[in-house]
């Protein structure tokens, strides 16, 4: 576990010459190839163009209004000039803020330089992009163009990986890019598949934000107020195993440290998911994630270091029986609502026609 962290690389000044030198050297590394932010460039151009049209229209209307209520005197001309100058200054700040928001601010090469220096100072390895990471977690098997981006992993000892992850889904007409923050910690023992679905990040109608939906008959209620923060899923007939792992002290640590996030334990991994990408330029983000490792992660490791699936003959096999390896999937609330709406759209008119005809027959009699 990482204890003492040096955050100076994230907060200290960076010279432009250092960024230039880093960019030239980094382009020779495999994981820095193909990192051109084409999507960001397109987004900046589109947003700037649309906003420019709106601002210019507003500027023209405003200037015309000032002139119309004046008498063409020098004073009115001065007012128009001041108005235009103030307006252009505010518009420039708005455009700058939007571009900074889209691109992540400070320039991607400066950001990567800071994260690379931070990683080196703290025994980590930084990578701007790694395609299709082979993790068994729920978010890592959805969509296409899967990639871990701006993430850091341990250089030695226990494997730790945290940062951001993205994938693309398409419905045939349009595509959507999904961005997640994640943390992956390798465990010593293989465990049953268990998911803690945080209630703090649920969507409309209380639906989970996770891309995978699990059958509700696998929900296990735990003691105390834990169920107010998480919904725990575990395979059927593995309820006792889940209670072995999620002891009261671990549950308390989860509530205190991980309540806004979803947690998944599968095979020899513990994953923590955020529905929003992590801003790794902020020391507070690293502090929180590494604190989760040192509290929840450490307790999970000690709690499970002697775990054995009773269905497996020997401790040394370190596997889970097939019935406990994966949770059964279910239907999401959103999918059910969509199906009901679809039925009403297509079947509703037919039902009304039949009802009207039947009512007409009765009325005719």
N, C-alpha and C positions, 0 to 999 in steps of 0.2 A: 504494500500500500504506500501511496505517496503522502508524505507528512509535511515537509517544509517546501513551500512553493515560491519561486522567484517570478514576480509579475512585472518586473521592470521593462521587459521587452514589449509589453502591451501598452504601457503608459508613457514610456520615455520618448524623447524626440528621435526622429529618423531623418537622416540627411538624404536629399534627392540623389546624390551620387551613390549612396548605399543601395537605394532602390534600383537604380540603373544597373549596377554591378550584379545585384542579386537576380534581376530579370535575365540578364545575359547568361549567367551560369545556370539558372534553373531551367531554361529552355532546352538544355541538354539532357535533363532528367526525364525518364519515361512518363512519370505521372504528372508532368507539367505540359505535356503535349496535348493538343486538342482541347485546351482550356479557354479558347476564345469565347467570350460571353456574347454570342450572336443574339440570343434571346434578349439579353439586357439591352443591347444596342437597338434592336427593333423596338423594344418597349419604350426606351428613351425617345426615339425618333417619333413614334406614334403619339405618345403623351405630349411631347413638346409641340408637335404640329397642331393637335387639337386644342391644346391650351392657348397656343399662339393665336389661332383664329378667334377664339372667344375673347382674349384680352384685347386684341386689336379692334374688334367690334365694339367692345365696351369703351375703349379709349376714344374711338370716333364719336360714339354717342355722347360721351361725357363732354368732350371738347366742343361739339356742336351745340350742346345745351348751354354751356357757359357763354359761347359767342352769341347765341340767340337772345339771351336775357341781358346782354350788354349793348353798348352803343358803338362798338368798334374803337373805343378809346385805348390809349396805351396801357391804361390800368387793366383793362379786360385782357389785352394781349399778354401782359405779365402774369395774370392769374392763370391763363391757359398754359403758359410755359411752365409755371410752377406745378400745375396739376399734372402735366405730361411727365415732368421730371420725377415727381413723387410716384406716379403710377408706374413708370418704367422701373424705378428702383424696387418697388414692392413686387412687381411682376418678375423681375430678375431673381429676387430672393425665393419666390414661390417655385420657379423653374429649377433653381439650384437645389432646393430642398427635395423636390420630386426626384431629380436625377440622383442625388445622394442616397435617397431611400431605395431606389431601384438597384443601384450599383453596389450598395453596402457601405458607401462613404469611404473617403480617404484613398480610393484607388485599390484595385484588387491586388496589385503587386506589392504595394505597401502593406496591405493586410496580410498577405502571404509571408512577407518578410518578417513581420512581427510574430506571426504564429510559428514560423520556422525557428526563429530565435528563442521564442518561449519554449518550444519543444526541446531544443538543444540544451537549454539551461535547466530543464527539469527531467531529463532522462526519458523523453518521449520522442516520437517520430511524427512529423507533420506531413500530410499529403493533401493537395488541393482536390484531387479526384481519383477514385478507384472504381472502375466499372464492376457492377454485378457482384457485390460482396456475398460470399457463401455463408450466410447466417440462416439458421432455421426459424427465426422470429417471424411474427405475423406480417410485419410491414415489408419484409424483404422478398416476398413472393408475389407481390402485386404488380400489375402494369408492365411497362417496357422501359427501355432506356434507364435501367436502374443504376444508381451510382452513389457511393459514399463521397461526400464533398466536404472540404474544409474540416478534416477530422484528424484526431491525434490518437496514437496507439502507444502502448508501452514498448520500450526498447528491450527490456529484459524482465525477468521474474514473471509474475502472474500476468496473463494477457488481459489488457484493458484497451478498449477502443471507444472514443466518444467524439461526437461532432454532428454532422447533418447528413441527411439521406434524402434522395429525391427519386421519383419515378413518374411515368406518364401513363395516363389512361385515355382511351379514345372510344367514342361512341359511333365512329364512322364518319361523322360530319365535323366534329371538333375534338380537340384534345385538351386535357387538363394536366398541369404539372403539380404534383403533390410534394410538399416539403415537410420533413420531419426532423426533429432533433432526436438523437438516440445515444444510448450508452450501452456497451456490451462488456460484461465481465464474465470471464471463464471460471467455472466452478470445478471442484474436485470430483464430485459425484454426479452421476446421471440421475435426474429426478423426473417424476411424472410431469406431464405438461400442465401447467397452472398459469392462469391469467388473473391479474388484479386490474379490473377495469375501473379507472378513477371516475367518480361521479362528478368531479369538478369540471371536467372537460367534455361532458356529454353534450350532444347536440339537441335539436328540436325533438320534443316528445320523450326526452331522456335516452335517446338512442346513442350507442357507443360511437366514438369517433374513430375507432380502430377499423382498418379495412377488412378485417375478418369478423364474422359473427358466429357466436358459439351457442349451442343448444342450451336453452334455459334450464333443462332438467339436470344440468351439471353445476348449478349454482349451489354454493355451500355457505351457510350463514355462520359467522364466528361470534364470539362473545363480546360484550362491551359495546362501545359505539363504533367499532371497526366498520360495520356495514353501512354507516352513514357516509363513509369516505370511499369505500371500494366495494365492487361486486367481485367475489372470488369464484372463479370457475376451476373445477378439478374433475378429472375423469370419474365416472361412476365406479364405485367400489374402491376408490382411492381417497375417500374422505378421511380415514384415519391417518394416511400418509400426509395429507395436507395439514392436519392438526399437529403432526409431528414437526413439520417445518415451521408453520406459522404459530409460534408460541406467543404468549402475551407480550413479552419484551420485544420480540421482532415486530409484532403488530404496532406497538407504540412507536418504534423507530420509523416504521412505514408512514404512519399518520403524521409524525413530526417532520419528516424529511422528503417524502415522495408524494404527498397527497395530490398535487396538481398533475401528476404524471401517471401513465399506465405502466404496469410492470408485467413482464412475462418470463416465466421460468420454463425452459424446454431443453431437453437433453442435458448437456453440461454448461448451460448458459443462463445468465440472468440479464434481461434487457430492460431498460427504462426508456419510455417513449414520450416525446413531447409533440403535440399536434402542430407546433410552430418551430421553425428552425432556430437553433441557438445562435446568439450573437457572440461569437467567440472572441471578439475584440474586447469584451467586458470582463475584467477580472472576477466580478461577482458570479458570472456564469460558471467559470472554472471552479471557483470556491464551492459553489453549491453541488456541482456534479462530483467533485472529488470528495466532498463531505458525505455524499450518498455512498460512495465506495467505502469510505472509512467507517461508516455506521451500519447502514443496511447491508452493504456488501460483506463486510467483515462478520456481522452477526449471522448472515445466511451461510457463510462458509463454515463457521464453527458449529452451527446448528445442524448442518447436513453432512459433516465429515464422516459420520458413521452410518449414514443412511443406506439401507438395502431394501429393495423391493422384495417382499416376502415370497413372491411368486418365482423368484430367481434363486437357484440353488446355493451359489456361493457369493461372498462379498467381493471377491477378486474379479468377478465378471463385470461389475460396474455397469450394468445395463438395466433398463426398465422393460417389463413385459409389454408385448404389443398393445394390449388394451389400455395401457397407461401412457403410451408414448405421445399420443395426440388427442386433443379434445375433439369431440364431434362438432361439426359445423351446424349452424342453424340459419334462420331467416332474420334479417334486420327489420326493425319497426318501419323504416322508410320503404323497404321493399314490399311489406305487407300493405301499407297505405297506397303505394303505387298500384299494386295488383287490384285492390278494392276499387280504386278510382278508374282503372282500366275496365273493370267489369261493369261499373256503373255507366261509363261512356258508351260501351258497345251493347250491353245487354239491357240497360235502362230503357232506351227508347222502344225496344222490342217488347219489354214487359209492359210499358205504358200502353202500347198499341193493343196488345192482347187484352189488357184490363179494360181499355176503353171499348173494345169490341164486345167483350163479355157483358160490360155494364149496359151497352146499347141493346143487346139481346134481351136482357132482363127488363129494361125500360120499355122495349117494344111489346113485351108480353104484358 
